């Protein structure tokens, strides 16, 4: 026989359970079974809750990884766009520098006044428009449009440069410099012949000079003749292109040979009195497409 004595503050006196009593044994067994069932149920419920929590945590981790990958891809796309914009800006800056240099050179060479070719000053702008953020796609499109404008401006400036260069070449190739600083002693056209006294047509202009004074080219060109010609004595002829040639006669000495390239103001001979001449001077002629013309209009351009 087994007895259990229970001592508790809830009871006024110790209580004895006699397990030989069928009712006590049945009651105690039921209580124990109930406690075990509750403990089992509680453990099962706990395992279920923990399993659901772990599943939810795993799903959250998966979503977080996907979001991190998407964010990384977005950052990489944004960086690629930034790099593309930076590259385009670099190209446009280089082209802008080239256009500025070309514009400044044209301004200087063409002696243009300040204004639209003043590249040292930023043009003023203004307005009361509302401002909004620029999408990356729109920015790239704007850069493409700016590139097209730069290309067009570059072509226009290149054409202008070529035109100015051709104009300068033509000006330098047009007789416009005095061959001698002396005063004019005989003009172009009809005059009294200094030898016979009759009327004669003078083909050029004579300048007063001393023997040995420099005779200078009236423009850029190539020497087409250097030698003796009947009546002219020692002669230099220069082909300036565009149909212009000049002749320098009665020289005492020739300083250039056929084929030499000469510049305006370069000495090509020394004044003298060779050929049909009454004294030292410089005889100067201008031919246009093979026809002798009055040199005076060319000298008038420079106050000759």
Protein Blocks (a to p, Z undefined) as FASTA:
>chain_A
ZZdddddfkbmbdcdddfkbmklmmmmmmmmmmmmmmmmmmmmmmmmmmmmmmmmmmmmm
mmmmmmmmmmmmmmmmmmmmmmmmmmmmmmmmmmmmmmmmmmmmmmmmnopaehjklmkb
ccddddjddcddddfklmmmmmmmmmmmmmmmmmmmmmmmmmmmmmmmmmmmpcfbdfbf
bdcfbdcdjdddfklopacddfbdcddddehiacddfbdcddfbdcddehklpaddddeb
jhiacddehiabdcbdehiacdehiafbdcdfehjdfbdcddddddeehiacdfklmmmm
noZZ
